[in-house]
Amino acid sequence: MTQGEPQCPPDIAELRQRVAEFVRERVMPQEPVLDGGGPEARAVLAQLRKEAKDAGLWALPHPAELGGQGLPLRSYAHIAEVEGASDHGPAALGSASLLDALMLWRHGSPPVRETYVPALIAGELRACYAMTEPDVPGTDPVRIATRAEPADGGAWRISGPKWFTTGAADADLVTVLARTDGSAPDREGLSLLLVPTASAGFRVVRDLPVLGAAGQAEIELDQVTVDADHLIGERGKALTVAGERLQLGRTLRCLRWLGQAQRAFDLMRARARSRGPLADLQLVQRHIFESLLALRTTRPLVHEAVARLDAGLDARVEVGLAKVAAARTLEQVADAAIQVHGAAGLGPDTPLPALFRTGRAARILDGPDELHITSVARRVLRTDPA
Ligand SMILES: Cc1cc2nc3c(=O)[nH]c(=O)nc-3n(C[C@H](O)[C@H](O)[C@H](O)COP(=O)(O)OP(=O)(O)OC[C@H]3O[C@@H](n4cnc5c(N)ncnc54)[C@H](O)[C@@H]3O)c2cc1C
């Protein structure tokens, strides 16, 4: 177990160890190929998924009745950190689909649940989630331009642009946030619609490499028609479903970012110890101290958010604190590790550039730091001390 982490239950420790080994020995060596995207990355990912299934490590946090292994969040949290030590771990082990599967299962119509959710969890289908648009601030979704108009037989016809949709180029399904009623800035009137990417009028416009790494895309929907039963949640109530999804999504990301920060820390420590007098230099020691401090203070914050979510309590303050802290920690520790490595830290022989890239993006995706800082502060200022 990693120091500073709450006690890992004994029944989870062995599984955690096996996941850590799988990610270290099978996934990490393939990171350069997986980061590049394209057909080669798809083939490697398919092979890793097969191996994860054969090893009994597939879909650990998904509900057992849907084909997952049914680990509750409080147990899976101890595994998510080591699984997420590689950005590709969750996709290789089948847990990357958790947010989409739970959202469709909880809020989808019976046909959507039956047609898509088991296939999603089995890894036969891939889904993505499109809220952010090029021409309006993603931090203010009530202004989105994508609209869905009623069509014959209760169907919906959707038109609009989206971008930075993770995984859209390889996805079979995309959940789209669209305005079905009213106009900006109404909070009501936004709806979520599930769109098969094979639908007429759906198009991947271009890949959007993030600091050089593949995985994000700009997409366009031009009069895409979906059946009435592809509405996810209630008409006009998308922000309730999106909010639920974001709370869990941010918390899972925090656990994964902690795993990546720990990985950067371990590399920095090994480099300082192995390279001549580096470990004796006080300014190198300071990098070690500040990074350890960031890791040890962030980990309890993240597990506090996990505990509150797992107990079904309001976790908005805890998730906001954890999200800002975990993103900062990954960026800070990866940056320190690069510094201690010198030029090697920027070159192709370590994962540090990729870890730093994830840390930098972490401060923007799922809401930038500023959004969490102001919403946590406002919430705390309006409530009386407990
Ligand atoms: C790697 C990556 C993956 C992503 N994946 C997805 C995805 O799968 N699906 C999806 O829909 N989106 C995705 N996004 C988009 C991401 O969620 C948005 O970029 C994010 O919510 C911010 O929206 P924006 O880029 O439109 O920035 P804007 O809303 O335009 O904000 C720009 C800047 O303004 C400042 N700002 C904004 N709000 C406030 C505030 N309240 N107070 C003070 N300052 C503020 C901040 O500095 C912020 O960075 C992804 C982004 C990245 C980088």
The ligand as an SDF file (V2000), in Angstrom:
LIG
                    3D

 53 58  0  0  0  0  0  0  0  0999 V2000
   -7.7490   16.5520  -22.2900 C   0  0  0  0  0  0  0  0  0  0  0  0
   -9.1460   17.1050  -22.2840 C   0  0  0  0  0  0  0  0  0  0  0  0
  -10.2120   16.2310  -22.3480 C   0  0  0  0  0  0  0  0  0  0  0  0
  -11.5230   16.7270  -22.3730 C   0  0  0  0  0  0  0  0  0  0  0  0
  -12.5710   15.8450  -22.4960 N   0  0  0  0  0  0  0  0  0  0  0  0
  -13.8180   16.3220  -22.6540 C   0  0  0  0  0  0  0  0  0  0  0  0
  -14.9170   15.4440  -22.9380 C   0  0  0  0  0  0  0  0  0  0  0  0
  -14.7330   14.2130  -23.0520 O   0  0  0  0  0  0  0  0  0  0  0  0
  -16.1610   15.9750  -23.1110 N   0  0  0  0  0  0  0  0  0  0  0  0
  -16.3890   17.3140  -23.0110 C   0  0  0  0  0  0  0  0  0  0  0  0
  -17.5350   17.7290  -23.1700 O   0  0  0  0  0  0  0  0  0  0  0  0
  -15.3740   18.1880  -22.7480 N   0  0  0  0  0  0  0  0  0  0  0  0
  -14.0980   17.7230  -22.5820 C   0  0  0  0  0  0  0  0  0  0  0  0
  -13.0440   18.5890  -22.3560 N   0  0  0  0  0  0  0  0  0  0  0  0
  -13.3280   20.0230  -22.2940 C   0  0  0  0  0  0  0  0  0  0  0  0
  -13.2230   20.5600  -20.8740 C   0  0  0  0  0  0  0  0  0  0  0  0
  -14.2100   19.9950  -20.0280 O   0  0  0  0  0  0  0  0  0  0  0  0
  -13.3310   22.0800  -20.9760 C   0  0  0  0  0  0  0  0  0  0  0  0
  -12.1620   22.5080  -21.6440 O   0  0  0  0  0  0  0  0  0  0  0  0
  -13.4300   22.7590  -19.6230 C   0  0  0  0  0  0  0  0  0  0  0  0
  -14.6740   22.4980  -19.0120 O   0  0  0  0  0  0  0  0  0  0  0  0
  -13.2850   24.2890  -19.7810 C   0  0  0  0  0  0  0  0  0  0  0  0
  -14.1250   24.7660  -20.7830 O   0  0  0  0  0  0  0  0  0  0  0  0
  -13.5030   25.7070  -21.9480 P   0  0  0  0  0  0  0  0  0  0  0  0
  -12.3130   25.0180  -22.5230 O   0  0  0  0  0  0  0  0  0  0  0  0
  -14.5950   26.0510  -22.8740 O   0  0  0  0  0  0  0  0  0  0  0  0
  -12.9520   26.9740  -21.2000 O   0  0  0  0  0  0  0  0  0  0  0  0
  -13.7610   28.3320  -20.8650 P   0  0  0  0  0  0  0  0  0  0  0  0
  -15.0530   28.0110  -20.2070 O   0  0  0  0  0  0  0  0  0  0  0  0
  -13.7430   29.1720  -22.0770 O   0  0  0  0  0  0  0  0  0  0  0  0
  -12.7930   28.9430  -19.7740 O   0  0  0  0  0  0  0  0  0  0  0  0
  -11.4940   29.4620  -20.1360 C   0  0  0  0  0  0  0  0  0  0  0  0
  -10.7840   29.9430  -18.9130 C   0  0  0  0  0  0  0  0  0  0  0  0
  -11.5110   30.9890  -18.2900 O   0  0  0  0  0  0  0  0  0  0  0  0
  -11.3200   30.9570  -16.8860 C   0  0  0  0  0  0  0  0  0  0  0  0
  -12.6220   30.7210  -16.2160 N   0  0  0  0  0  0  0  0  0  0  0  0
  -13.6620   29.9970  -16.6550 C   0  0  0  0  0  0  0  0  0  0  0  0
  -14.6510   29.9680  -15.7260 N   0  0  0  0  0  0  0  0  0  0  0  0
  -14.2310   30.7210  -14.6970 C   0  0  0  0  0  0  0  0  0  0  0  0
  -14.7950   31.0980  -13.4450 C   0  0  0  0  0  0  0  0  0  0  0  0
  -16.0150   30.6730  -13.0650 N   0  0  0  0  0  0  0  0  0  0  0  0
  -14.0690   31.9140  -12.6400 N   0  0  0  0  0  0  0  0  0  0  0  0
  -12.8350   32.3530  -13.0220 C   0  0  0  0  0  0  0  0  0  0  0  0
  -12.2540   32.0150  -14.1770 N   0  0  0  0  0  0  0  0  0  0  0  0
  -12.9240   31.2140  -15.0130 C   0  0  0  0  0  0  0  0  0  0  0  0
  -10.3900   29.7870  -16.6150 C   0  0  0  0  0  0  0  0  0  0  0  0
   -9.0500   30.2410  -16.5550 O   0  0  0  0  0  0  0  0  0  0  0  0
  -10.6070   28.8990  -17.8190 C   0  0  0  0  0  0  0  0  0  0  0  0
   -9.5040   28.0130  -18.0590 O   0  0  0  0  0  0  0  0  0  0  0  0
  -11.7530   18.1220  -22.3070 C   0  0  0  0  0  0  0  0  0  0  0  0
  -10.6540   19.0040  -22.2210 C   0  0  0  0  0  0  0  0  0  0  0  0
   -9.3660   18.5080  -22.2160 C   0  0  0  0  0  0  0  0  0  0  0  0
   -8.2160   19.4760  -22.1400 C   0  0  0  0  0  0  0  0  0  0  0  0
  1  2  1  0
  2  3  1  0
  2 52  2  0
  3  4  2  0
  4  5  1  0
  4 50  1  0
  5  6  2  0
  6  7  1  0
  6 13  1  0
  7  8  2  0
  7  9  1  0
  9 10  1  0
 10 11  2  0
 10 12  1  0
 12 13  2  0
 13 14  1  0
 14 15  1  0
 14 50  1  0
 15 16  1  0
 16 17  1  0
 16 18  1  0
 18 19  1  0
 18 20  1  0
 20 21  1  0
 20 22  1  0
 22 23  1  0
 23 24  1  0
 24 25  2  0
 24 26  1  0
 24 27  1  0
 27 28  1  0
 28 29  2  0
 28 30  1  0
 28 31  1  0
 31 32  1  0
 32 33  1  0
 33 34  1  0
 33 48  1  0
 34 35  1  0
 35 36  1  0
 35 46  1  0
 36 37  1  0
 36 45  1  0
 37 38  2  0
 38 39  1  0
 39 40  1  0
 39 45  2  0
 40 41  1  0
 40 42  2  0
 42 43  1  0
 43 44  2  0
 44 45  1  0
 46 47  1  0
 46 48  1  0
 48 49  1  0
 50 51  2  0
 51 52  1  0
 52 53  1  0
M  END
$$$$
